[in-house]
């Protein structure tokens, strides 16, 4: 799995964006602590149909490789099952995706629109929501928080290592 935290500054950017993008009150331990086997165990979705869950799984994996193994699709289903506005937006987006062409091409176009600051349009809003949920789910899972970012837990350090890279 590729690392998205090549340096401390990159990790801080990711953590900062996750805090700003949280879409609802979700306990931080919902996925944290799940083993890889538990995260990979198929679950019956609460909100999504089996086909929609498969699509969300594919989208999440395209957005952030390793998302499926970390249990992100189940996290997205859990969050969306508790939010009517998100349910409508996710359902509309999934129906729209059914009639589109190549999924990676469609997602790339939506990503470019969102990155350019364009927030108008239901599909851009859909993409921003799914991307935020994917990041939130991954970086609150053991795979994202511990394995990717290297979080070692709430422990006191006698000293802090010096930052050796150039600023």
Backbone as a printed PyTorch tensor [residue, N CA C, xyz], in Angstrom:
tensor([[[  0.8480,  -1.1780,   0.0000],
         [  0.0000,   0.0000,   0.0000],
         [  0.8890,   1.2360,   0.0000]],

        [[  0.6240,   2.2200,  -0.8980],
         [  1.4530,   3.4080,  -0.9270],
         [  1.2140,   4.2710,   0.3030]],

        [[  2.2470,   4.9550,   0.7130],
         [  2.1400,   5.8200,   1.8780],
         [  1.7980,   7.2330,   1.4320]],

        [[  0.8020,   7.8180,   2.0450],
         [  0.3940,   9.1790,   1.7220],
         [  0.9520,  10.1650,   2.7230]],

        [[  1.8290,   9.7100,   3.5990],
         [  2.4200,  10.5820,   4.6060],
         [  3.9320,  10.4970,   4.5080]],

        [[  4.4700,  11.0240,   3.4330],
         [  5.8990,  10.8880,   3.1990],
         [  6.7210,  11.7250,   4.1540]],

        [[  6.1330,  12.6920,   4.7830],
         [  6.8550,  13.4790,   5.7660],
         [  5.8800,  13.9880,   6.8240]],

        [[  6.4340,  14.5900,   7.8510],
         [  5.6110,  15.0620,   8.9570],
         [  4.6490,  16.1580,   8.5120]],

        [[  5.1180,  17.0420,   7.6560],
         [  4.2650,  18.1260,   7.1590],
         [  3.0740,  17.5540,   6.3890]],

        [[  3.3110,  16.5450,   5.5650],
         [  2.2320,  15.9010,   4.8260],
         [  1.2180,  15.2610,   5.7560]],

        [[  1.7210,  14.6220,   6.7940],
         [  0.8180,  13.9970,   7.7700],
         [ -0.0340,  15.0470,   8.4650]],

        [[  0.5700,  16.1640,   8.8120],
         [ -0.1890,  17.2260,   9.4730],
         [ -1.2480,  17.8150,   8.5480]],

        [[ -0.9350,  17.9350,   7.2750],
         [ -1.9230,  18.4260,   6.3150],
         [ -3.1130,  17.4790,   6.2440]],

        [[ -2.8300,  16.1870,   6.2100],
         [ -3.9080,  15.1980,   6.1520],
         [ -4.7610,  15.2740,   7.4060]],

        [[ -4.1150,  15.2870,   8.5640],
         [ -4.8660,  15.3390,   9.8190],
         [ -5.6780,  16.6180,   9.9280]],

        [[ -5.1130,  17.7300,   9.4880],
         [ -5.8370,  19.0000,   9.5260],
         [ -7.0530,  18.9970,   8.6200]],

        [[ -6.8990,  18.4170,   7.4370],
         [ -8.0270,  18.3880,   6.5100],
         [ -9.1200,  17.4570,   6.9980]],

        [[ -8.7470,  16.4010,   7.6880],
         [ -9.7590,  15.4850,   8.2110],
         [-10.5750,  16.1810,   9.2840]],

        [[ -9.9180,  16.8930,  10.1710],
         [-10.6430,  17.6180,  11.2120],
         [-11.6050,  18.6330,  10.6250]],

        [[-11.1910,  19.2650,   9.5360],
         [-12.0450,  20.2660,   8.9010],
         [-13.1620,  19.6340,   8.0910]],

        [[-12.9860,  18.3700,   7.7160],
         [-13.9620,  17.7570,   6.8330],
         [-14.9280,  16.8230,   7.5310]],

        [[-14.7880,  16.6320,   8.8220],
         [-15.6700,  15.6940,   9.5090],
         [-17.1210,  16.0570,   9.2430]],

        [[-17.8930,  15.0710,   8.8700],
         [-19.2430,  15.3190,   8.4050],
         [-20.3050,  14.9610,   9.4300]],

        [[-19.9140,  14.5740,  10.5840],
         [-20.9080,  14.2410,  11.5800],
         [-20.2570,  13.7500,  12.8480]],

        [[-21.0190,  13.6740,  13.9030],
         [-20.4530,  13.2010,  15.1620],
         [-20.2510,  11.6920,  15.1180]],

        [[-19.0210,  11.2930,  14.9330],
         [-18.6900,   9.8760,  14.8470],
         [-17.6230,   9.5870,  15.8850]],

        [[-17.8420,   8.5660,  16.6730],
         [-16.8540,   8.2000,  17.6760],
         [-15.5640,   7.7790,  16.9870]],

        [[-14.4550,   8.2600,  17.4880],
         [-13.1690,   7.9730,  16.8860],
         [-12.7730,   6.5160,  16.9490]],

        [[-13.4220,   5.7280,  17.8080],
         [-13.0380,   4.3270,  17.9130],
         [-13.9510,   3.3980,  17.1220]],

        [[-14.7990,   3.9460,  16.2510],
         [-15.7010,   3.0930,  15.4800],
         [-14.9320,   2.0990,  14.6250]],

        [[-13.8750,   2.5300,  13.9780],
         [-13.0660,   1.6080,  13.1910],
         [-11.7230,   1.3640,  13.8340]],

        [[-11.2240,   2.3320,  14.5760],
         [ -9.9040,   2.1850,  15.1660],
         [ -9.8670,   0.9200,  16.0180]],

        [[ -8.8440,   0.1510,  15.8420],
         [ -8.7050,  -1.0620,  16.6220],
         [ -9.2190,  -2.2990,  15.9210]],

        [[ -9.9130,  -2.1470,  14.7890],
         [-10.3550,  -3.3240,  14.0570],
         [ -9.1480,  -3.9700,  13.4070]],

        [[ -9.0950,  -5.2590,  13.4760],
         [ -8.0020,  -5.9640,  12.8170],
         [ -8.2770,  -5.9970,  11.3190]],

        [[ -7.2600,  -6.3250,  10.5470],
         [ -7.4280,  -6.4250,   9.1020],
         [ -8.4850,  -7.4800,   8.7610]],

        [[ -8.5070,  -8.5770,   9.5180],
         [ -9.5050,  -9.6260,   9.2760],
         [-10.9170,  -9.1210,   9.5460]],

        [[-11.0960,  -8.3720,  10.6290],
         [-12.4150,  -7.8290,  10.9500],
         [-12.8590,  -6.8220,   9.8960]],

        [[-11.9440,  -5.9550,   9.4610],
         [-12.2850,  -4.9460,   8.4660],
         [-12.6240,  -5.5850,   7.1300]],

        [[-12.0030,  -6.7170,   6.8090],
         [-12.2300,  -7.3760,   5.5280],
         [-13.4360,  -8.3180,   5.5550]],

        [[-13.9730,  -8.5970,   6.7380],
         [-15.1170,  -9.4880,   6.8510],
         [-16.3430,  -8.8200,   6.2410]],

        [[-17.0080,  -9.4860,   5.3010],
         [-18.1940,  -8.8940,   4.6850],
         [-19.2710,  -8.6140,   5.7350]],

        [[-19.8830,  -7.4630,   5.6160],
         [-20.9770,  -7.0970,   6.5110],
         [-22.1940,  -6.7450,   5.6610]],

        [[-23.3550,  -6.8920,   6.2490],
         [-24.5700,  -6.5000,   5.5580],
         [-24.7460,  -5.0010,   5.7730]],

        [[-24.7620,  -4.2290,   4.6830],
         [-24.9010,  -2.7760,   4.8300],
         [-26.2280,  -2.3940,   5.4810]],

        [[-26.1990,  -1.3030,   6.2260],
         [-27.4080,  -0.7810,   6.8650],
         [-28.2280,   0.0570,   5.8980]],

        [[-27.5440,   0.8440,   5.0720],
         [-28.2320,   1.7500,   4.1590],
         [-28.1330,   1.3100,   2.7100]],

        [[-26.9610,   0.9820,   2.2450],
         [-26.7350,   0.6780,   0.8380],
         [-27.2830,  -0.7000,   0.4540]],

        [[-27.7020,  -0.8110,  -0.8080],
         [-27.9770,  -2.1270,  -1.3700],
         [-26.6280,  -2.7990,  -1.6050]],

        [[-26.6480,  -4.0870,  -1.8850],
         [-25.3860,  -4.7920,  -2.1450],
         [-24.6610,  -4.1810,  -3.3430]],

        [[-25.3970,  -3.8250,  -4.3890],
         [-24.7770,  -3.2200,  -5.5770],
         [-24.1980,  -1.8460,  -5.2560]],

        [[-24.9440,  -1.0300,  -4.4940],
         [-24.4500,   0.2980,  -4.1190],
         [-23.2310,   0.1900,  -3.2120]],

        [[-23.2430,  -0.7940,  -2.3110],
         [-22.1060,  -1.0030,  -1.4220],
         [-20.8620,  -1.3810,  -2.2310]],

        [[-21.0510,  -2.2000,  -3.2650],
         [-19.9340,  -2.5690,  -4.1320],
         [-19.3960,  -1.3430,  -4.8660]],

        [[-20.2930,  -0.4690,  -5.3230],
         [-19.8570,   0.7480,  -6.0140],
         [-19.1270,   1.6780,  -5.0610]],

        [[-19.6680,   1.8840,  -3.8670],
         [-19.0020,   2.7420,  -2.8820],
         [-17.6420,   2.1630,  -2.5230]],

        [[-17.5550,   0.8540,  -2.4370],
         [-16.2680,   0.2150,  -2.1460],
         [-15.2590,   0.5180,  -3.2430]],

        [[-15.6840,   0.4150,  -4.4830],
         [-14.7820,   0.6850,  -5.6060],
         [-14.3660,   2.1550,  -5.6290]],

        [[-15.3250,   3.0520,  -5.4030],
         [-15.0300,   4.4880,  -5.3860],
         [-14.0460,   4.8120,  -4.2610]],

        [[-14.2980,   4.2980,  -3.0670],
         [-13.4130,   4.5650,  -1.9280],
         [-12.0030,   4.0680,  -2.2120]],

        [[-11.8900,   2.8970,  -2.8190],
         [-10.5740,   2.3300,  -3.1290],
         [ -9.8490,   3.1540,  -4.1860]],

        [[-10.5970,   3.7150,  -5.1470],
         [ -9.9810,   4.5830,  -6.1560],
         [ -9.5260,   5.9080,  -5.5370]],

        [[-10.2890,   6.4100,  -4.5790],
         [ -9.9230,   7.6620,  -3.9100],
         [ -8.7050,   7.4530,  -3.0270]],

        [[ -8.6950,   6.3720,  -2.2720],
         [ -7.6140,   6.1220,  -1.3270],
         [ -7.3190,   4.6190,  -1.2930]],

        [[ -6.2970,   4.1870,  -2.0310],
         [ -5.9730,   2.7500,  -2.0320],
         [ -5.7540,   2.2360,  -0.6040]],

        [[ -6.3650,   1.1170,  -0.3170],
         [ -6.3050,   0.5350,   1.0190],
         [ -7.5730,   0.7910,   1.8120]],

        [[ -8.4910,   1.5790,   1.2560],
         [ -9.7190,   1.9310,   1.9680],
         [-10.5940,   0.7140,   2.2410]],

        [[-10.6980,  -0.1730,   1.2800],
         [-11.5590,  -1.3450,   1.4700],
         [-10.9960,  -2.2450,   2.5650]],

        [[ -9.6990,  -2.4880,   2.5400],
         [ -9.0790,  -3.3370,   3.5640],
         [ -9.2120,  -2.7290,   4.9520]],

        [[ -9.3040,  -1.3960,   5.0320],
         [ -9.4490,  -0.7080,   6.3170],
         [-10.8990,  -0.6540,   6.7880]],

        [[-11.8300,  -1.1390,   5.9830],
         [-13.2360,  -1.1360,   6.3830],
         [-13.9750,   0.1560,   6.0980]],

        [[-13.4320,   0.9950,   5.2330],
         [-14.0330,   2.2980,   4.9490],
         [-15.4490,   2.1910,   4.3740]],

        [[-15.7470,   1.2680,   3.4560],
         [-17.1250,   1.1990,   2.9600],
         [-18.1500,   0.9610,   4.0760]],

        [[-17.8110,   0.1320,   5.0500],
         [-18.7160,  -0.0830,   6.1920],
         [-18.8600,   1.1870,   7.0130]],

        [[-17.7720,   1.9300,   7.1670],
         [-17.8100,   3.2040,   7.8780],
         [-18.7390,   4.1830,   7.1540]],

        [[-18.5830,   4.2830,   5.8290],
         [-19.4420,   5.1930,   5.0560],
         [-20.8950,   4.7860,   5.2150]],

        [[-21.1850,   3.5040,   5.1130],
         [-22.5510,   3.0150,   5.2830],
         [-23.0830,   3.3730,   6.6650]],

        [[-22.2670,   3.1980,   7.6820],
         [-22.6750,   3.5030,   9.0620],
         [-23.0070,   4.9880,   9.2230]],

        [[-22.1500,   5.8590,   8.7110],
         [-22.3750,   7.3070,   8.8430],
         [-23.6150,   7.7290,   8.0570]],

        [[-23.7030,   7.2870,   6.8170],
         [-24.8030,   7.7080,   5.9420],
         [-26.1410,   7.1520,   6.4330]],

        [[-26.1470,   5.9940,   7.0570],
         [-27.4010,   5.4110,   7.5440],
         [-28.0420,   6.2760,   8.6200]],

        [[-27.2940,   7.2100,   9.1790],
         [-27.7900,   8.0710,  10.2560],
         [-28.0500,   9.5090,   9.8130]],

        [[-27.9720,   9.7910,   8.5060],
         [-28.0930,  11.1620,   8.0410],
         [-28.9200,  11.2100,   6.7590]],

        [[-30.1560,  11.6800,   6.8720],
         [-31.0790,  11.7110,   5.7330],
         [-30.5900,  12.5470,   4.5620]],

        [[-29.9850,  13.7060,   4.8370],
         [-29.4940,  14.5550,   3.7500],
         [-28.3760,  13.8460,   2.9820]],

        [[-27.4950,  13.1640,   3.7050],
         [-26.4200,  12.4300,   3.0430],
         [-26.9790,  11.2360,   2.2680]],

        [[-28.0210,  10.6130,   2.7920],
         [-28.6220,   9.4880,   2.0900],
         [-29.1300,   9.9120,   0.7220]],

        [[-29.8250,  11.0450,   0.6750],
         [-30.3600,  11.5320,  -0.5960],
         [-29.2350,  11.8500,  -1.5760]],

        [[-28.2080,  12.5380,  -1.0970],
         [-27.0970,  12.9090,  -1.9600],
         [-26.3530,  11.6730,  -2.4670]],

        [[-26.0640,  10.7210,  -1.5730],
         [-25.3550,   9.5060,  -1.9790],
         [-26.1860,   8.6980,  -2.9590]],

        [[-27.4710,   8.5620,  -2.7130],
         [-28.3400,   7.8010,  -3.6170],
         [-28.3860,   8.4440,  -4.9920]],

        [[-28.5490,   9.7680,  -5.0450],
         [-28.5720,  10.4710,  -6.3310],
         [-27.2650,  10.2550,  -7.0890]],

        [[-26.1560,  10.3580,  -6.3900],
         [-24.8530,  10.1830,  -7.0270],
         [-24.6510,   8.7810,  -7.5530]],

        [[-25.0680,   7.7930,  -6.7910],
         [-24.9260,   6.4070,  -7.2390],
         [-25.7980,   6.1300,  -8.4580]],

        [[-27.0060,   6.6830,  -8.4980],
         [-27.8680,   6.5120,  -9.6770],
         [-27.2220,   7.1750, -10.8950]],

        [[-26.6240,   8.3510, -10.6930],
         [-25.9700,   9.0530, -11.7890],
         [-24.7850,   8.2440, -12.3030]],

        [[-24.0170,   7.6700, -11.3920],
         [-22.8530,   6.8770, -11.7930],
         [-23.2390,   5.6660, -12.6280]],

        [[-24.4490,   5.1240, -12.3860],
         [-24.8990,   3.9570, -13.1560],
         [-24.9010,   4.2380, -14.6510]],

        [[-25.1470,   5.4960, -15.0350],
         [-25.2490,   5.8310, -16.4520],
         [-23.9930,   6.4490, -17.0370]],

        [[-22.9020,   6.4540, -16.2860],
         [-21.6850,   7.0780, -16.7940],
         [-20.7310,   6.0310, -17.3420]],

        [[-19.6790,   6.5160, -17.9150],
         [-18.6820,   5.6260, -18.5050],
         [-17.6880,   5.1120, -17.4850]],

        [[-16.4400,   5.2010, -17.8120],
         [-15.3410,   4.6720, -17.0040],
         [-15.2490,   5.4060, -15.6680]],

        [[-15.3960,   4.6770, -14.5720],
         [-15.4320,   5.2710, -13.2370],
         [-14.1830,   6.0960, -12.8970]],

        [[-12.9690,   5.6070, -13.1420],
         [-11.7940,   6.4380, -12.8150],
         [-11.7810,   7.7730, -13.5530]],

        [[-12.2300,   7.7840, -14.7940],
         [-12.2610,   9.0280, -15.5780],
         [-13.2840,   9.9960, -14.9820]],

        [[-14.4390,   9.4890, -14.6260],
         [-15.4910,  10.3160, -14.0290],
         [-15.0170,  10.8910, -12.7000]],

        [[-14.4160,  10.0580, -11.8590],
         [-13.9370,  10.5260, -10.5560],
         [-12.8250,  11.5580, -10.7130]],

        [[-11.9450,  11.3630, -11.6820],
         [-10.8680,  12.3250, -11.9160],
         [-11.4380,  13.6860, -12.3000]],

        [[-12.4420,  13.6950, -13.1640],
         [-13.0680,  14.9580, -13.5700],
         [-13.7340,  15.6430, -12.3760]],

        [[-14.4350,  14.8760, -11.5540],
         [-15.0780,  15.4510, -10.3660],
         [-14.0330,  15.9760,  -9.3870]],

        [[-12.9380,  15.2580,  -9.2300],
         [-11.8630,  15.6820,  -8.3450],
         [-11.2670,  17.0090,  -8.8200]],

        [[-11.0370,  17.1270, -10.1120],
         [-10.4870,  18.3700, -10.6630],
         [-11.4290,  19.5400, -10.4300]],

        [[-12.7210,  19.3110, -10.6070],
         [-13.7130,  20.3640, -10.3500],
         [-13.6880,  20.7890,  -8.8800]],

        [[-13.6820,  19.8080,  -7.9840],
         [-13.6720,  20.1120,  -6.5460],
         [-12.3790,  20.8130,  -6.1500]],

        [[-11.2480,  20.3410,  -6.6710],
         [ -9.9590,  20.9470,  -6.3420],
         [ -9.8480,  22.3730,  -6.8670]],

        [[-10.5820,  22.6770,  -7.9380],
         [-10.5800,  24.0260,  -8.4930],
         [-11.5030,  24.9620,  -7.7120]],

        [[-12.1590,  24.4290,  -6.6870],
         [-13.0140,  25.2620,  -5.8370],
         [-14.4500,  25.3650,  -6.3170]],

        [[-14.7960,  24.5930,  -7.3160],
         [-16.1770,  24.6050,  -7.7980],
         [-17.0040,  23.6920,  -6.8990]],

        [[-17.9780,  24.2720,  -6.2480],
         [-18.7960,  23.4910,  -5.3150],
         [-20.2430,  23.3750,  -5.7730]],

        [[-20.5630,  24.0040,  -6.8850],
         [-21.9190,  23.9240,  -7.4070],
         [-22.0740,  22.6370,  -8.1940]],

        [[-23.2150,  22.0750,  -8.1180],
         [-23.4870,  20.8400,  -8.8410],
         [-23.5760,  19.6720,  -7.8880]],

        [[-24.6150,  18.9240,  -8.0540],
         [-24.9050,  17.8130,  -7.1450],
         [-23.8010,  16.7620,  -7.1700]],

        [[-23.2500,  16.4690,  -8.3380],
         [-22.2180,  15.4340,  -8.4090],
         [-20.9080,  15.8920,  -7.7720]],

        [[-20.5780,  17.1590,  -7.8700],
         [-19.3710,  17.6480,  -7.1890],
         [-19.5810,  17.5370,  -5.6830]],

        [[-20.7660,  17.9160,  -5.2140],
         [-21.0730,  17.7920,  -3.7880],
         [-21.0180,  16.3210,  -3.3600]],

        [[-21.5140,  15.4310,  -4.2040],
         [-21.4570,  14.0060,  -3.9300],
         [-20.0050,  13.5510,  -3.7870]],

        [[-19.1650,  13.9570,  -4.7330],
         [-17.7650,  13.5470,  -4.7050],
         [-17.0660,  14.0670,  -3.4510]],

        [[-17.2970,  15.3290,  -3.1130],
         [-16.6630,  15.9130,  -1.9170],
         [-17.0970,  15.1460,  -0.6670]],

        [[-18.3570,  14.7950,  -0.5810],
         [-18.8430,  14.0260,   0.5660],
         [-18.1800,  12.6470,   0.6260]],

        [[-18.1610,  11.9360,  -0.4920],
         [-17.5710,  10.5920,  -0.5020],
         [-16.0750,  10.6680,  -0.2080]],

        [[-15.4000,  11.6590,  -0.7590],
         [-13.9640,  11.8150,  -0.5050],
         [-13.7130,  12.1080,   0.9810]],

        [[-14.5240,  12.9720,   1.5710],
         [-14.3790,  13.2870,   2.9960],
         [-14.6510,  12.0710,   3.8710]],

        [[-15.7120,  11.3470,   3.5490],
         [-16.0340,  10.1470,   4.3180],
         [-14.9430,   9.0940,   4.1780]],

        [[-14.3710,   8.9870,   2.9920],
         [-13.2930,   8.0250,   2.7670],
         [-12.0750,   8.3900,   3.6190]],

        [[-11.6960,   9.6640,   3.5960],
         [-10.5450,  10.1100,   4.4030],
         [-10.8260,   9.9410,   5.8900]],

        [[-12.0180,  10.3370,   6.3190],
         [-12.3750,  10.1940,   7.7330],
         [-12.3220,   8.7340,   8.1570]],

        [[-12.9110,   7.8580,   7.3520],
         [-12.9350,   6.4400,   7.6820],
         [-11.5540,   5.8220,   7.6910]],

        [[-10.7380,   6.1650,   6.6990],
         [ -9.4110,   5.5600,   6.6200],
         [ -8.5070,   6.0420,   7.7420]],

        [[ -8.4910,   7.3420,   7.9850],
         [ -7.5540,   7.8780,   8.9680],
         [ -8.0560,   7.8030,  10.4060]],

        [[ -9.2140,   7.1660,  10.6220],
         [ -9.6110,   6.7980,  11.9780],
         [ -9.5720,   5.2800,  12.1420]],

        [[ -9.0950,   4.5880,  11.1210],
         [ -8.9220,   3.1370,  11.2100],
         [ -7.4880,   2.8400,  11.6320]],

        [[ -7.2560,   1.6380,  12.0710],
         [ -5.9100,   1.2240,  12.4420],
         [ -4.9700,   1.3500,  11.2430]],

        [[ -5.4450,   0.9630,  10.0660],
         [ -4.5950,   1.0230,   8.8670],
         [ -4.1380,   2.4510,   8.5790]],

        [[ -5.0320,   3.4060,   8.7090],
         [ -4.6690,   4.7920,   8.4110],
         [ -3.9210,   5.4630,   9.5320]],

        [[ -4.4470,   5.3460,  10.7330],
         [ -3.8790,   6.0750,  11.8600],
         [ -2.5580,   5.4850,  12.3390]],

        [[ -2.5110,   4.1920,  12.5280],
         [ -1.3180,   3.5580,  13.0810],
         [ -0.3360,   3.1620,  11.9860]],

        [[ -0.8300,   2.3970,  11.0030],
         [  0.0830,   1.8540,   9.9950],
         [  0.5600,   2.9110,   9.0030]],

        [[ -0.3140,   3.8150,   8.5610],
         [  0.0850,   4.8050,   7.5630],
         [  0.7010,   6.0520,   8.1990]],

        [[  0.0470,   6.5830,   9.2160],
         [  0.5500,   7.8180,   9.8340],
         [  1.5340,   7.5740,  10.9690]],

        [[  1.5940,   6.3540,  11.4700],
         [  2.5570,   6.0350,  12.5130],
         [  2.1670,   6.4930,  13.9080]],

        [[  0.8850,   6.7240,  14.1470],
         [  0.4280,   7.1320,  15.4770],
         [  0.7740,   6.0410,  16.4780]],

        [[  1.3780,   6.4220,  17.6020],
         [  1.8260,   5.4410,  18.5900],
         [  1.0070,   5.4630,  19.8720]],

        [[ -0.0380,   6.2110,  19.8920],
         [ -0.8870,   6.2230,  21.0670],
         [ -0.6260,   7.4180,  21.9570]],

        [[ -1.4560,   7.5510,  22.9450],
         [ -1.3310,   8.6480,  23.8940],
         [ -0.2720,   8.2860,  24.9200]],

        [[  0.9460,   8.6660,  24.6140],
         [  2.0320,   8.3690,  25.5360],
         [  2.8860,   9.6140,  25.7260]],

        [[  3.4170,   9.7390,  26.9030],
         [  4.2490,  10.8800,  27.2150],
         [  5.6640,  10.6230,  26.7030]],

        [[  6.2390,  11.6300,  26.1200],
         [  7.6070,  11.5130,  25.6320],
         [  8.5110,  12.3230,  26.5560]],

        [[  9.6460,  11.7680,  26.9230],
         [ 10.6040,  12.4810,  27.7800],
         [ 11.2090,  13.6590,  27.0350]],

        [[ 11.3420,  13.5350,  25.7320],
         [ 11.8510,  14.6280,  24.9040],
         [ 11.2820,  14.4530,  23.5120]],

        [[ 11.3560,  15.4970,  22.7260],
         [ 10.8530,  15.4450,  21.3670],
         [ 12.0340,  15.4240,  20.4100]],

        [[ 12.0000,  14.5000,  19.4560],
         [ 13.1150,  14.4370,  18.5170],
         [ 13.1930,  15.7020,  17.6800]],

        [[ 14.4170,  16.0720,  17.3800],
         [ 14.6460,  17.2680,  16.5800],
         [ 14.1910,  17.0180,  15.1460]],

        [[ 13.5930,  18.0420,  14.5530],
         [ 13.1750,  17.9720,  13.1480],
         [ 14.4220,  18.2190,  12.3020]],

        [[ 14.8130,  17.2490,  11.5110],
         [ 16.0620,  17.3220,  10.7780],
         [ 15.9120,  17.7160,   9.3150]],

        [[ 14.7030,  17.7700,   8.8200],
         [ 14.5700,  18.1420,   7.4140],
         [ 14.4970,  19.6590,   7.2600]],

        [[ 14.8370,  20.1190,   6.0780],
         [ 14.8890,  21.5620,   5.8050],
         [ 13.4840,  22.1310,   5.6660]],

        [[ 13.2820,  23.3050,   6.2490],
         [ 11.9730,  23.9850,   6.1620],
         [ 12.0030,  25.0470,   5.1150]]])
